[in-house]
Amino acid sequence: MKELDYQLGFAEEDTITCGCLFGLGTRRTSEPLDCLIVALGMSNGHVVFFTENGTLLFFEQFSESDILWVSFEQTEDSQQLTVVACNDFFAVDPIALHSTLLKAKATIAKGEKTAEQLSKTLELDVDRLKPEKGAKDLRHVLFTGVHKQSVFEQYSTASIVSYNEAISSAAPPLYSMYLYTSDRVFSTFAWTTDADRKKIWSEAIKYGKSFVPHFGFRDMLGISSAPRKKIPIAQESHIVTTRGVLGDSRLAIEVALEAQRGLVAIVDHVARVVLIDVLNRQIIRIWKGYRDATVAWVTSVNNNQSALFLAIFAPRRALLEVWNVQSGVRVGAVHVDAAGVLLDGGAATVLCGSHSSLCERDAFFVDSQGKFCRLTVPFHLSMLRVTSQDQHDQILLSKFSSSSDINSFMPLFSSLRLQKSKRELLLMILPSVTDSSSLQSILDKIGKSDGGAGPLEDLLCLLRRLAGVFNRLAGFHRRETKPSDSFESHFNEQVQEVIQRHCLNGER
């Protein structure tokens, strides 16, 4: 960090707050990638761009306060760098960013100028946006792509402006859509038109070999040797329309976007993982019981086919799960180091470069010892459905009877996939348990249910309570009688003998 402060002239108290990684497309035909770019958000409001070798290329100031989020998102027909401050966010045009970084890299390689000198003249084409609802204390802003509004949304927007507003267009306009979270609203979608600057990714590829950055016109024409630079922080922000506000009391802790398929996974502070369909702006799945969780996307590829899975790491349970997004079935679970970290490998995004139509996502788990493990999911698990899991469990349960050996219980219990099947097996084995020690041994081997709260966990809790009550009653029964507890008789031995004969034989 001291070296970074020396290169940029920052203060010692300035820190890195966020960052992202993406490739820089090249104009050469021999290779698709020029270098890797590391974009870092700083606590002083700057965003700094480095190469993978640590060469400083360019920096720009976007805010007076912390940069909260920097992300580079790529869809099928568009891409964008998004910079998030406290109350607004910035949409950086990919073509201008590509031209600036290429020019800076070439100039620095020739030794003509330094990154500090280039940052005083080179410009970025930036839109400063501010949502109309819940704009204060932004947390995350995700660019979800360029979409066409439906007819209902067009008339709804027109009605807000004026009830007599006329809509006349040969084709529906294109809108850039964002999903953002803040301290005021859980999640919201923001729309902004792309008509004023139709510079999408396909145009960048088409005209990539003839880029002429606009910041160089004045120098080329000899009008001025010191062109006035437009600074993003000095721009006026304009309000963007919001739709689909989910403004409950939850706070988004972590987000993971899969832009190609239009899905966003959000982890909130009340132990829930919410899956949102971006195109329809609907919550399609909710997983409960995952406090302090982290999520990452994983794809499995089979020739030209790919399947999408969601990995969820629950550190409080030391559990790493993989879920089939389409069917909502858990296809795998393993106990891991609770002090580990789940890392999203991201997508192979390239700024203004070609990319594969088959988008692959990787995820890695790093334990407390620094060991990296890549998550690999077999493709055939994408075809797993709840019905197939139920059939699998029913076949295994049919082979187990109440007369089966208790030792065969745990291997079969671990092979079952559904929580309800495990509960059914546990009820089947209970009649064959003859002593409390065997029951306690089974409960200890099962441990805490991986499925969280549910019928299986309720049954386990009930059995543990009953076993505790039984053991306490058995302890009272086995307790030795103290001499002080014995009955002290006031009769002599002859009288006691008469009383005993009377009680036993009925004699008088």
GIRAHU-V116630 format. One record per backbone hydrogen bond with DSSP energy under -0.5 kcal/mol. NH is the residue of the N-H (numbers start at 1). CO is the residue of the C=O. E is the energy in kcal/mol with one decimal. If there is no record, write none. Layout:
BEGIN
nh & co & e
NH & CO & E
NH & CO & E
END
This chain:
BEGIN
nh & co & e
5 & 1 & -2.4
6 & 2 & -2.0
7 & 3 & -2.1
8 & 4 & -2.2
9 & 5 & -2.1
10 & 5 & -0.7
14 & 11 & -1.3
17 & 41 & -2.7
18 & 41 & -1.3
20 & 39 & -2.1
22 & 37 & -2.0
23 & 349 & -2.8
24 & 35 & -3.0
25 & 23 & -0.6
25 & 351 & -2.3
26 & 32 & -0.8
34 & 24 & -3.2
35 & 24 & -0.8
37 & 22 & -3.4
38 & 50 & -2.7
39 & 20 & -2.4
39 & 37 & -0.6
40 & 38 & -0.6
40 & 48 & -2.6
41 & 18 & -2.1
42 & 46 & -2.5
43 & 15 & -2.3
45 & 42 & -1.3
47 & 60 & -2.8
48 & 40 & -2.6
49 & 58 & -3.0
50 & 38 & -2.4
51 & 55 & -1.5
52 & 36 & -0.9
54 & 51 & -1.8
56 & 54 & -0.5
57 & 49 & -2.6
58 & 49 & -1.2
60 & 47 & -2.0
62 & 45 & -3.0
62 & 60 & -0.5
63 & 45 & -1.3
67 & 42 & -1.7
68 & 66 & -0.7
68 & 84 & -2.2
69 & 84 & -1.1
71 & 82 & -2.1
73 & 71 & -0.5
73 & 80 & -2.3
75 & 78 & -3.3
80 & 73 & -2.2
81 & 92 & -1.2
82 & 71 & -3.0
82 & 80 & -0.5
83 & 90 & -2.3
84 & 69 & -2.8
85 & 88 & -2.5
89 & 129 & -2.4
90 & 83 & -3.2
91 & 127 & -2.6
92 & 81 & -2.8
92 & 90 & -0.7
93 & 91 & -0.5
93 & 125 & -3.1
97 & 93 & -2.0
98 & 94 & -2.5
99 & 95 & -2.5
100 & 96 & -2.4
101 & 97 & -2.4
102 & 98 & -2.2
103 & 99 & -2.4
104 & 100 & -2.5
105 & 101 & -2.4
106 & 102 & -2.3
107 & 103 & -2.5
108 & 104 & -2.4
109 & 105 & -2.0
110 & 106 & -1.6
111 & 107 & -0.6
111 & 108 & -0.7
112 & 107 & -1.9
113 & 107 & -0.6
118 & 114 & -2.3
119 & 115 & -2.1
120 & 116 & -0.6
120 & 117 & -0.8
121 & 118 & -1.4
122 & 118 & -3.0
126 & 124 & -0.9
127 & 91 & -2.0
128 & 126 & -0.5
129 & 89 & -3.0
129 & 127 & -0.7
130 & 238 & -1.8
132 & 240 & -1.6
138 & 86 & -3.1
138 & 135 & -0.5
139 & 181 & -3.3
140 & 181 & -1.1
142 & 179 & -2.8
144 & 142 & -0.7
144 & 177 & -2.4
145 & 177 & -0.6
147 & 145 & -0.5
147 & 175 & -3.2
149 & 173 & -0.9
154 & 150 & -2.0
155 & 151 & -2.3
156 & 152 & -2.4
157 & 153 & -2.3
158 & 154 & -2.3
159 & 155 & -2.2
160 & 156 & -1.3
161 & 157 & -1.3
162 & 158 & -2.8
165 & 162 & -1.5
168 & 166 & -0.6
175 & 147 & -3.0
176 & 192 & -3.2
177 & 145 & -2.5
177 & 175 & -0.5
178 & 190 & -2.6
179 & 142 & -2.3
180 & 178 & -0.5
180 & 188 & -2.8
181 & 140 & -2.3
182 & 185 & -2.1
183 & 137 & -1.8
184 & 136 & -0.5
186 & 246 & -1.5
187 & 246 & -1.1
188 & 180 & -2.0
189 & 243 & -2.3
190 & 178 & -2.7
191 & 241 & -3.2
192 & 176 & -1.7
194 & 174 & -2.0
197 & 194 & -0.5
199 & 197 & -2.1
200 & 198 & -0.7
201 & 77 & -0.7
202 & 77 & -0.7
203 & 200 & -0.6
204 & 200 & -1.4
205 & 201 & -1.9
206 & 202 & -2.1
207 & 203 & -2.7
208 & 205 & -0.6
210 & 207 & -1.5
211 & 208 & -0.8
216 & 213 & -1.6
217 & 214 & -1.2
220 & 216 & -2.4
221 & 217 & -2.3
222 & 218 & -0.7
223 & 218 & -1.6
224 & 218 & -0.9
229 & 227 & -0.5
231 & 229 & -0.6
233 & 61 & -1.0
234 & 231 & -1.2
235 & 231 & -0.5
235 & 232 & -1.2
238 & 128 & -2.0
240 & 130 & -1.9
241 & 191 & -1.0
243 & 189 & -2.9
246 & 187 & -2.6
247 & 245 & -0.7
248 & 246 & -0.5
253 & 251 & -0.5
253 & 267 & -3.6
254 & 267 & -1.5
256 & 265 & -2.0
258 & 263 & -3.2
259 & 257 & -0.6
261 & 258 & -0.5
262 & 258 & -0.9
263 & 258 & -2.0
264 & 276 & -1.9
265 & 256 & -2.8
266 & 264 & -0.5
266 & 274 & -2.8
267 & 254 & -3.0
268 & 266 & -0.5
268 & 272 & -2.3
269 & 251 & -1.2
271 & 268 & -0.7
273 & 287 & -2.8
274 & 266 & -3.0
274 & 272 & -0.5
275 & 285 & -2.8
276 & 264 & -2.9
276 & 274 & -0.5
277 & 282 & -3.4
278 & 262 & -2.7
278 & 276 & -0.7
281 & 277 & -1.2
282 & 277 & -1.4
284 & 275 & -2.4
284 & 282 & -0.6
285 & 275 & -1.3
287 & 273 & -2.8
289 & 271 & -1.3
290 & 271 & -2.3
293 & 290 & -1.2
294 & 313 & -1.6
296 & 311 & -1.8
298 & 309 & -2.6
299 & 361 & -2.2
300 & 307 & -2.3
302 & 305 & -3.0
305 & 302 & -2.2
307 & 300 & -2.4
309 & 298 & -3.1
310 & 323 & -2.4
311 & 296 & -3.2
311 & 309 & -0.5
312 & 321 & -2.5
313 & 294 & -2.8
314 & 312 & -0.6
314 & 319 & -3.0
315 & 313 & -0.7
316 & 291 & -0.6
317 & 314 & -0.9
318 & 314 & -0.6
319 & 314 & -2.0
320 & 334 & -2.7
321 & 312 & -2.9
321 & 319 & -0.5
322 & 332 & -2.4
323 & 310 & -2.6
324 & 329 & -3.2
325 & 308 & -1.2
325 & 323 & -0.7
328 & 324 & -2.2
331 & 322 & -2.0
331 & 329 & -0.7
332 & 322 & -1.3
334 & 320 & -2.1
336 & 318 & -2.0
340 & 337 & -1.8
341 & 366 & -2.7
343 & 341 & -0.6
343 & 364 & -3.7
345 & 343 & -0.7
345 & 362 & -2.6
346 & 362 & -0.6
349 & 347 & -2.3
351 & 23 & -3.8
353 & 350 & -1.1
359 & 357 & -1.1
362 & 346 & -0.9
364 & 343 & -2.7
365 & 373 & -3.0
366 & 341 & -2.9
367 & 365 & -0.5
367 & 371 & -1.7
370 & 367 & -1.8
373 & 365 & -1.9
375 & 363 & -2.4
376 & 374 & -0.6
381 & 378 & -1.2
382 & 379 & -2.0
383 & 380 & -1.3
384 & 381 & -1.3
389 & 385 & -2.0
390 & 386 & -2.2
391 & 387 & -2.2
392 & 388 & -2.2
393 & 389 & -2.2
394 & 390 & -2.4
395 & 391 & -1.9
396 & 392 & -1.5
397 & 393 & -2.6
398 & 394 & -1.8
399 & 395 & -0.7
399 & 396 & -0.7
400 & 397 & -1.3
404 & 401 & -1.8
408 & 405 & -1.1
409 & 406 & -1.8
410 & 406 & -0.5
412 & 408 & -1.2
413 & 409 & -2.7
414 & 410 & -2.4
415 & 411 & -0.9
416 & 412 & -1.0
416 & 413 & -0.5
422 & 418 & -1.7
423 & 419 & -2.0
424 & 420 & -2.0
425 & 421 & -2.2
426 & 422 & -2.0
427 & 423 & -2.0
428 & 424 & -1.6
429 & 425 & -1.6
430 & 426 & -1.1
431 & 427 & -0.6
432 & 429 & -0.9
433 & 430 & -1.6
434 & 432 & -0.7
439 & 435 & -1.5
440 & 436 & -2.7
441 & 437 & -2.0
442 & 438 & -2.0
443 & 439 & -2.4
444 & 440 & -2.2
445 & 441 & -1.8
446 & 442 & -2.1
447 & 443 & -2.3
452 & 449 & -1.1
458 & 454 & -2.4
459 & 455 & -2.1
460 & 456 & -2.3
461 & 457 & -2.2
462 & 458 & -2.2
463 & 459 & -2.5
464 & 460 & -2.2
465 & 461 & -2.1
466 & 462 & -2.5
467 & 463 & -2.6
468 & 464 & -2.0
469 & 465 & -2.2
470 & 466 & -2.7
471 & 467 & -2.4
472 & 468 & -1.8
473 & 469 & -2.3
474 & 470 & -2.7
475 & 471 & -1.8
476 & 472 & -1.9
477 & 473 & -2.0
478 & 474 & -2.0
479 & 475 & -0.6
479 & 476 & -0.5
485 & 482 & -1.4
486 & 482 & -0.5
486 & 483 & -1.1
489 & 487 & -0.7
496 & 492 & -2.0
497 & 493 & -2.1
498 & 494 & -1.9
499 & 495 & -2.3
500 & 496 & -2.1
501 & 497 & -2.3
502 & 498 & -2.2
503 & 499 & -2.1
504 & 500 & -2.2
505 & 501 & -2.9
506 & 501 & -0.6
506 & 502 & -1.1
507 & 501 & -0.9
END
